[in-house]
Structure formats: C-alpha cells, structure tokens
Amino acid sequence: MVHTLFYRFGVALFIGVLVGLQREADADDEADRSRKIFAGIRTFALLSLAGCTAAFVANELGQPWAFIGIFLLLGMLITAAYVITGMRGSVGMTTEVAAVIVVLAGALCFWDQLEIAVALGVVTTALLSFKLELHGFAARLTREDIVATLKFAIITAIILPVLPNQSFGPPPLDVLNPYKIWLMVVLISGISFLGYVLIKLVGSRQGIGLTGLLGGLVSSTAVTLSFSQRSQKEAQLAKPFALAILIAWTIMFGRVLVEVAVTNLPLLNVVWLPITVAGLAGMAYGMYLYFAPRTADAGGVAVSNPFELGPAITFGLLYGVILLVARAAQLYFGDTGVYLSSILSGLADVDAITLSMAELSSSGNLELSTAARAIVLATMSNTVVKGGIVLGSGSQALRRALWPGFLLILITGTVLAFII
C-alpha cells in the first residue's frame, strides 16, 4: 500500500512525539531533565521529521549521498549533545542512541516502510520505559543463565538449519526425521525457557500461586517436588502449596494443547475437549483452595535454568525413541500397543509422547482419535506420578488438601479419554 506524503510525515511526527514524551516523563524534574537528557518531546519530534525530510530531499535530488550527509550532520549534533551532558555528570548514552533510531525511523516513514518504523518507535519507547525492570532482570541473571541462553541460541540458529529434513529406512524407521526431532527439542526448550524468564522477571517470591503458574511452564514435576518437600517443614502452608501444585498441573494441560496446536492443528480439534475439561476440573478445585481459609502465602520455589545442552539432547533422544516405539507398537499391536506405550512414556515425560502422537497422526500413520486418546492417557499417567510424589514426600496436611483435586483430574481425564 502506497501512502500519501503527508501521511508518512505524520507517522514520523507521531514516532518522535512518542519517544520524546517518554524521555521527558523519565526525568524527575526540570533540573534533572536538563542534566540527564538533551532532547525532549519537541527535539525528538524534530529529529524524526528531519530523518523523513532527509530521505525526501535525497529522493528528489536522486542522490543518496544527500541523505547520508544530513544524517551525519544530525549525528554530529547528537554527539555534541552527548559530550555536553557527559560533562554535566551523565555518562549514559541511551537518549543519544534513541535519537539516532528516531532519525532512521523517520527516514523509513518516507520510504513507506511504516510498519517497521512504527515497530521501531514502539520498541524503543518500551525499552526506555522498562529501565528499572530490565536492570532488575539483568541483576538476577547468573553466568550460568547467560551460558544456557547462548546454548539455546546455538541449537536454534545453528544446529537446526543444518539437519537433514528427511526420514531414513522403512517402517517403523520412517518416523525418524532429524530435523523434526530437533525442532521439537527447540519447541519444548523454548516453552520452558519462557517460563524461567518470567520467573526471573517477577521473582520467585511473588506469591506461591504465581510461582506455581510460572513454574508449571518450566516443570510441573519440579514444582510438585519442591513444594511437597517444603510442606514437611511448613505444614501451615499446606493449602497454598496444594494450590501452587494444582496450578502447575493445570499448566501442564495448557502446554499439551499448545504443543498439539503448533504441530498438528487437526488433532487439536479432537484432543482439546478431554484435556480442557481435565484442566478445568483442576482449576475448579484450585478455586476452592484459593478461597478456603489459609495462612498467608510466603516464599517461592527454587527453579534453575531449564535449558542445558545435555538435557536437550536427552529429550531429543527420548522423543525419537518414543516416536519409534509408538510407531512399532501401532504396526505390530494396533491401538492397544499405542495406548500402552503412551501410558508408560507418560510416566517419564508428557511432552515427548504428545509430540510423538502429533507427528504420527500428522503423517497419516495414526488415527486422530487414537492419537488424542493416547495423549490423554499419557497426561493421566504423568499426573499419577506427580500424585505419587506428593504421597511419598509431602506432609499429611498437603496430601489431605490435594487428594480431592488429584482424583477429580484423574477421573475426569480417564473417562473422557474413552468417550472421544
């Protein structure tokens, strides 16, 4: 879509005003503003318009060097402002870099790249506004977190693209596709990593219920084990602990739906009902625990960075083995073999069997209803394992608070598994 010239200049003006407003609002008073920043709403608006005008002049003259010359002139003015503010005691250059981005965003507006220009303006404003939150997040990061993040980037951007996207061998070996297997590793690692980042952002002591919610994205089993062990020493917090565990279990059902939606949308139309109802059953009992009289929430749960190269490779191998076993079971034992392998696999990991069933049904090797039933049975067997963790390591008060919700989820999911 080609926009009019006045419209492009108008968008450039909007971007400059948006960033300028944030810069002025960030200063505490007039004296602080003059000491810390060289540009406010008017200057940023003019910088954005200057960038748009520079692109317009270069286009009219047919000389790209005209834009480069004007941009360098504006850069010199920004540099001079940085030197002056630095002499006043402000050594940061955030505002100056934001000014350069605003000039370029203004130029993008003239070039009719309005979407990217507005996105740059909004992202720049957001980064400027979330200064305290971002610094707090960075302060909570450890060296291990940085290294783990780099490893995640490596498996996503370097390893995944070079893997062959094809299967090898006759059935049941035809389900082993290196690219698709590693893609599932990236998907699961990404979901867990997101939950970990959210915990780092809000902190792990922002309420037991919130920790259960975010911890469920990382590992519902880890949340279950952590709070079960803590219940032995803090029996008065049995109901809050039970609520957090139940929330983490419910998040597991949400993870399953997301994984199926990403990998096999037609399967989602079959599996969503039993998974959703089982999750809602858990939420219903969680609401009871939430409104029941209880001691005030306290503390959080220790959650380590979920991404390490070793566990990622282990998950990839587990996923491949389950995929192969499920395919072989379906070939030689029919649906019964698939159900049995799903139950056994669910004892160890729900994600791997969910993705395996989604892949088998997507490739036409398995009926959608069979795959959906197998996924539900896997989630139920995994719930049994976590219930066993509470039974084995939790306090009596925790077991008493949690068992009705546990039975409600288990009965609901199992019954609906054989109705679909």
VENCOR-V368055 format. One record per backbone hydrogen bond with DSSP energy under -0.5 kcal/mol. CO is the residue of the C=O (numbers start at 1). NH is the residue of the N-H. E is the energy in kcal/mol with one decimal. If there is no record, write none. Layout:
co->CO nh->NH e->E
co->CO nh->NH e->E
//
This chain:
co->1 nh->3 e->-0.6
co->4 nh->8 e->-1.9
co->5 nh->9 e->-2.1
co->6 nh->10 e->-2.1
co->7 nh->11 e->-2.2
co->8 nh->12 e->-2.1
co->9 nh->13 e->-2.3
co->10 nh->14 e->-2.2
co->11 nh->15 e->-2.2
co->12 nh->16 e->-2.1
co->13 nh->17 e->-2.4
co->14 nh->18 e->-2.5
co->15 nh->19 e->-2.2
co->16 nh->20 e->-2.5
co->17 nh->21 e->-2.7
co->18 nh->22 e->-1.5
co->19 nh->23 e->-2.1
co->20 nh->24 e->-2.2
co->21 nh->25 e->-2.5
co->22 nh->26 e->-1.7
co->23 nh->27 e->-0.8
co->24 nh->27 e->-0.7
co->29 nh->33 e->-2.4
co->30 nh->34 e->-2.2
co->31 nh->35 e->-1.4
co->32 nh->36 e->-2.6
co->33 nh->37 e->-2.0
co->40 nh->44 e->-2.5
co->41 nh->45 e->-1.7
co->42 nh->46 e->-2.3
co->43 nh->47 e->-2.6
co->44 nh->48 e->-2.2
co->45 nh->49 e->-2.1
co->46 nh->50 e->-2.6
co->47 nh->51 e->-2.2
co->48 nh->52 e->-2.1
co->49 nh->53 e->-2.7
co->50 nh->54 e->-2.7
co->51 nh->55 e->-1.9
co->52 nh->56 e->-1.9
co->53 nh->57 e->-3.0
co->54 nh->58 e->-2.4
co->55 nh->59 e->-1.9
co->56 nh->60 e->-2.3
co->57 nh->61 e->-2.5
co->58 nh->62 e->-1.2
co->58 nh->63 e->-1.4
co->63 nh->66 e->-1.6
co->63 nh->67 e->-0.6
co->64 nh->68 e->-1.8
co->65 nh->69 e->-2.7
co->66 nh->70 e->-2.2
co->67 nh->71 e->-2.8
co->68 nh->72 e->-2.5
co->69 nh->73 e->-2.1
co->70 nh->74 e->-2.5
co->71 nh->75 e->-2.4
co->72 nh->76 e->-2.1
co->73 nh->77 e->-1.9
co->74 nh->78 e->-2.3
co->75 nh->79 e->-2.3
co->76 nh->80 e->-2.4
co->77 nh->81 e->-2.1
co->78 nh->82 e->-2.0
co->79 nh->83 e->-2.2
co->80 nh->84 e->-2.1
co->81 nh->85 e->-2.6
co->82 nh->86 e->-2.2
co->83 nh->87 e->-1.8
co->84 nh->88 e->-1.0
co->85 nh->90 e->-2.3
co->86 nh->89 e->-1.3
co->89 nh->91 e->-0.8
co->93 nh->97 e->-2.3
co->94 nh->98 e->-2.4
co->95 nh->99 e->-2.0
co->96 nh->100 e->-1.8
co->97 nh->101 e->-2.1
co->98 nh->102 e->-2.2
co->99 nh->103 e->-2.1
co->100 nh->104 e->-2.1
co->101 nh->105 e->-2.6
co->102 nh->106 e->-2.3
co->103 nh->107 e->-1.8
co->104 nh->108 e->-2.3
co->105 nh->109 e->-1.7
co->106 nh->110 e->-1.4
co->107 nh->111 e->-1.9
co->108 nh->113 e->-2.8
co->109 nh->112 e->-1.4
co->112 nh->114 e->-0.6
co->113 nh->117 e->-2.0
co->114 nh->118 e->-2.9
co->115 nh->119 e->-2.2
co->116 nh->120 e->-2.3
co->117 nh->121 e->-2.1
co->118 nh->122 e->-2.7
co->119 nh->123 e->-2.8
co->120 nh->124 e->-2.6
co->121 nh->125 e->-2.3
co->122 nh->126 e->-2.5
co->123 nh->127 e->-2.7
co->124 nh->128 e->-2.1
co->125 nh->129 e->-2.1
co->126 nh->130 e->-2.4
co->128 nh->131 e->-0.7
co->130 nh->134 e->-2.7
co->131 nh->135 e->-2.4
co->132 nh->136 e->-2.5
co->133 nh->137 e->-2.3
co->134 nh->138 e->-2.6
co->135 nh->139 e->-2.1
co->136 nh->140 e->-1.2
co->137 nh->141 e->-0.6
co->138 nh->141 e->-0.8
co->142 nh->146 e->-1.8
co->143 nh->147 e->-2.5
co->144 nh->148 e->-2.6
co->145 nh->149 e->-2.3
co->146 nh->150 e->-2.2
co->147 nh->151 e->-2.0
co->148 nh->152 e->-2.2
co->149 nh->153 e->-2.2
co->150 nh->154 e->-2.0
co->151 nh->155 e->-2.3
co->152 nh->156 e->-1.6
co->153 nh->157 e->-2.9
co->154 nh->158 e->-2.0
co->154 nh->159 e->-2.2
co->155 nh->160 e->-1.3
co->158 nh->162 e->-0.6
co->159 nh->162 e->-0.9
co->159 nh->163 e->-0.7
co->160 nh->163 e->-1.1
co->164 nh->166 e->-1.1
co->164 nh->179 e->-1.6
co->166 nh->178 e->-0.6
co->170 nh->173 e->-1.8
co->172 nh->175 e->-1.3
co->173 nh->168 e->-0.7
co->173 nh->176 e->-1.6
co->175 nh->177 e->-1.1
co->176 nh->168 e->-0.8
co->176 nh->178 e->-0.5
co->177 nh->181 e->-2.6
co->178 nh->182 e->-2.4
co->179 nh->183 e->-2.0
co->180 nh->184 e->-1.6
co->181 nh->185 e->-1.3
co->182 nh->186 e->-2.1
co->183 nh->187 e->-2.1
co->184 nh->188 e->-2.5
co->185 nh->189 e->-2.4
co->186 nh->190 e->-2.4
co->187 nh->191 e->-2.1
co->188 nh->192 e->-2.3
co->189 nh->193 e->-2.6
co->190 nh->194 e->-2.2
co->191 nh->195 e->-1.9
co->192 nh->196 e->-2.0
co->193 nh->197 e->-2.5
co->194 nh->198 e->-2.3
co->195 nh->199 e->-2.0
co->196 nh->200 e->-2.2
co->197 nh->201 e->-2.1
co->198 nh->202 e->-2.4
co->199 nh->203 e->-2.3
co->203 nh->206 e->-0.6
co->207 nh->211 e->-2.0
co->208 nh->212 e->-2.3
co->209 nh->213 e->-1.9
co->210 nh->214 e->-2.6
co->211 nh->215 e->-2.9
co->212 nh->216 e->-1.5
co->213 nh->217 e->-0.6
co->214 nh->217 e->-0.9
co->214 nh->218 e->-0.8
co->215 nh->219 e->-3.2
co->216 nh->220 e->-0.5
co->219 nh->223 e->-1.8
co->220 nh->224 e->-2.3
co->221 nh->225 e->-2.5
co->222 nh->226 e->-2.5
co->223 nh->227 e->-2.4
co->224 nh->228 e->-1.9
co->225 nh->229 e->-2.2
co->226 nh->230 e->-2.0
co->227 nh->231 e->-1.7
co->228 nh->232 e->-0.6
co->229 nh->232 e->-1.0
co->229 nh->233 e->-0.5
co->230 nh->233 e->-1.1
co->230 nh->234 e->-2.2
co->234 nh->237 e->-1.9
co->235 nh->238 e->-1.5
co->236 nh->295 e->-0.7
co->237 nh->241 e->-2.6
co->238 nh->242 e->-2.7
co->239 nh->243 e->-2.5
co->240 nh->244 e->-2.4
co->241 nh->245 e->-2.5
co->242 nh->246 e->-2.5
co->243 nh->247 e->-2.4
co->244 nh->248 e->-2.3
co->245 nh->249 e->-2.3
co->246 nh->250 e->-2.2
co->247 nh->251 e->-2.3
co->248 nh->252 e->-1.4
co->249 nh->253 e->-1.1
co->250 nh->254 e->-1.6
co->251 nh->255 e->-2.6
co->252 nh->256 e->-2.1
co->253 nh->257 e->-1.9
co->254 nh->258 e->-2.2
co->255 nh->259 e->-2.7
co->256 nh->260 e->-2.4
co->257 nh->261 e->-2.5
co->258 nh->262 e->-2.2
co->259 nh->263 e->-1.8
co->260 nh->264 e->-3.3
co->264 nh->267 e->-0.5
co->264 nh->268 e->-1.1
co->265 nh->268 e->-0.5
co->265 nh->269 e->-1.0
co->267 nh->270 e->-1.2
co->267 nh->271 e->-2.5
co->268 nh->272 e->-1.9
co->271 nh->275 e->-1.7
co->272 nh->276 e->-2.8
co->273 nh->277 e->-2.7
co->274 nh->278 e->-2.2
co->275 nh->279 e->-2.2
co->276 nh->280 e->-2.8
co->277 nh->281 e->-2.3
co->278 nh->282 e->-1.8
co->279 nh->283 e->-2.3
co->280 nh->284 e->-2.6
co->281 nh->285 e->-1.8
co->282 nh->286 e->-2.1
co->283 nh->287 e->-2.3
co->284 nh->288 e->-1.5
co->285 nh->289 e->-2.2
co->286 nh->290 e->-2.3
co->287 nh->291 e->-2.1
co->288 nh->292 e->-1.3
co->301 nh->303 e->-0.6
co->306 nh->308 e->-0.7
co->308 nh->312 e->-2.0
co->309 nh->313 e->-2.4
co->310 nh->314 e->-2.5
co->311 nh->315 e->-2.6
co->312 nh->316 e->-2.2
co->313 nh->317 e->-2.5
co->314 nh->318 e->-2.8
co->315 nh->319 e->-3.2
co->316 nh->320 e->-2.3
co->317 nh->321 e->-2.7
co->318 nh->322 e->-2.8
co->319 nh->323 e->-2.5
co->320 nh->324 e->-2.3
co->321 nh->325 e->-3.1
co->322 nh->326 e->-3.0
co->323 nh->327 e->-1.9
co->324 nh->328 e->-2.5
co->325 nh->329 e->-3.1
co->326 nh->330 e->-2.1
co->327 nh->331 e->-2.0
co->328 nh->332 e->-2.6
co->329 nh->333 e->-2.5
co->330 nh->334 e->-0.8
co->333 nh->336 e->-0.6
co->333 nh->337 e->-0.6
co->334 nh->338 e->-1.3
co->335 nh->339 e->-2.5
co->336 nh->340 e->-2.3
co->337 nh->341 e->-2.3
co->338 nh->342 e->-2.1
co->339 nh->343 e->-2.3
co->340 nh->344 e->-2.3
co->341 nh->345 e->-2.5
co->342 nh->346 e->-2.7
co->343 nh->347 e->-0.9
co->344 nh->347 e->-0.5
co->345 nh->348 e->-1.5
co->345 nh->349 e->-2.6
co->349 nh->353 e->-0.8
co->350 nh->354 e->-2.4
co->351 nh->355 e->-2.5
co->352 nh->356 e->-2.0
co->353 nh->357 e->-2.5
co->354 nh->358 e->-2.2
co->355 nh->359 e->-2.2
co->356 nh->360 e->-2.6
co->357 nh->361 e->-2.4
co->358 nh->362 e->-1.8
co->359 nh->363 e->-2.0
co->360 nh->365 e->-2.0
co->360 nh->366 e->-0.8
co->361 nh->364 e->-0.7
co->367 nh->371 e->-2.5
co->368 nh->372 e->-2.6
co->369 nh->373 e->-2.4
co->370 nh->374 e->-2.3
co->371 nh->375 e->-2.1
co->372 nh->376 e->-2.2
co->373 nh->377 e->-2.4
co->374 nh->378 e->-2.0
co->375 nh->379 e->-2.3
co->376 nh->380 e->-2.1
co->377 nh->381 e->-2.3
co->378 nh->382 e->-2.2
co->379 nh->383 e->-1.9
co->380 nh->384 e->-2.1
co->381 nh->385 e->-1.7
co->382 nh->386 e->-2.1
co->383 nh->387 e->-2.4
co->384 nh->388 e->-2.2
co->385 nh->389 e->-1.6
co->386 nh->390 e->-1.9
co->387 nh->391 e->-2.3
co->388 nh->392 e->-2.5
co->389 nh->393 e->-2.8
co->390 nh->394 e->-2.0
co->395 nh->399 e->-2.3
co->396 nh->400 e->-2.3
co->397 nh->401 e->-1.9
co->398 nh->402 e->-2.0
co->399 nh->403 e->-2.2
co->402 nh->405 e->-0.5
co->402 nh->406 e->-2.2
co->403 nh->407 e->-2.5
co->404 nh->408 e->-2.1
co->405 nh->409 e->-2.3
co->406 nh->410 e->-2.3
co->407 nh->411 e->-2.8
co->408 nh->412 e->-2.1
co->409 nh->413 e->-2.6
co->410 nh->414 e->-2.1
co->411 nh->415 e->-2.3
co->412 nh->416 e->-2.2
co->413 nh->417 e->-1.5
co->414 nh->418 e->-0.8
co->415 nh->418 e->-1.0
co->416 nh->419 e->-1.3
co->416 nh->420 e->-1.6
//
